[in-house]
Amino acid sequence: MEFLIPFLLFSFVISKSPVCATNVRLSPFKGLVCNQCQQWCANDTTESKQVRGLDDFVAHTKDGTVGSTKPEGIIDMTLIEQIIDNKIKEALQMRTCDGAKFESASSRNGSGGVVVDSYIPAVGFRSVRCDVTDDGENWTVFQRRINGDLDFDRGWADYVRGFGDLHGNFWLGLEAMYQLTKSGNIELKISMITKDVADYWIAKYSNFQIGPGSDKYKLTVSGFSGNATFDGLAYHNNRPFTTKDADHDHYSRNCASRHEGAWWHHDCANANLNGNFNKEGGRGMWWYDGSYRLLVYSEMKFRRRL
């Protein structure tokens, strides 16, 4: 219930649906009974009158009940939204996947993926995808590519803001990544599948952090381990992010344009996980191990170190 309430409150703020329903339930808060709701609102037609008693509801959200006595007066809708908004922000502040309690990954169609709601300062309300494993390793996913349906050859604004579908291909957004990793003590995991022989590679880094926008979202990464045949990120440590319309690399031209992939380019790359999924060679999606090893799957994720 503690997880369900903030989510339902968030749904109410977005939809602004009427609080009182004729079926004696609060329709935006599915399944939560409002004992006096029908009586209070039977003769009310305006939105301001429909929100009678919501302060009492908010005060009792912890146990999911509503007071049985009618509160005095009519509550201003703006005030209600502010109260709910603040409660949601407090409940969802900087919420990531590590530490959250989920059912076993195998019971969710084997995907291991769960989407949860978070409130991220300077970003706002944002859903995040969790990679949930049966051994308790819950990771917050910030990049996922499972096919070539989504174009990743995008500009600076898109990469800062984020794009895509959390149930398919997506990039969480550089500002969100900065806010969620700036406290430090974060590790990184990259899961990949090669195109040629379908090798499943894991590259893990014990130290991972994204810098602020003033540093062009600089990458800090170290402590490589895993079965990936090469440390593809060491070359990119301490490098700012480059997109096709914002060149921050050391190359004489723009590396993101050269490889059709925005990245923490140096001169240019030993990994191109945002490259063109449907192309071969240097413009494709690859991890370097002496040659461009093209990939058909990539998922980048982080969590607080245990």
ABEGO torsion letter per residue (X at the ends): XAAAAAAAAAAAAAAGBBABBAAGBBAABBGBBBAAAAAAAAABABAAAAABGAAAAAAAAAAGBBBABBBBEBBBAAAAAAAAAAAAAAAABGBBABGBBBBBAAABGGAGBBBBBBBBBGAEBBBBBBBBBAAGBBBBBABBBABAABBABBBAAAAAAEBEBAABBBBAEAAAAAAAAAAEGBBBBBBBBBAAAGBBBBBBBABBBBBBAAAGGBBBBBGBBEABABBAAAAABGBBBBBAABBABABABBAAAAAGBBBBBBOABABBAABBAABBEAABBBBBAGBBBBBABBBBBBBBBX
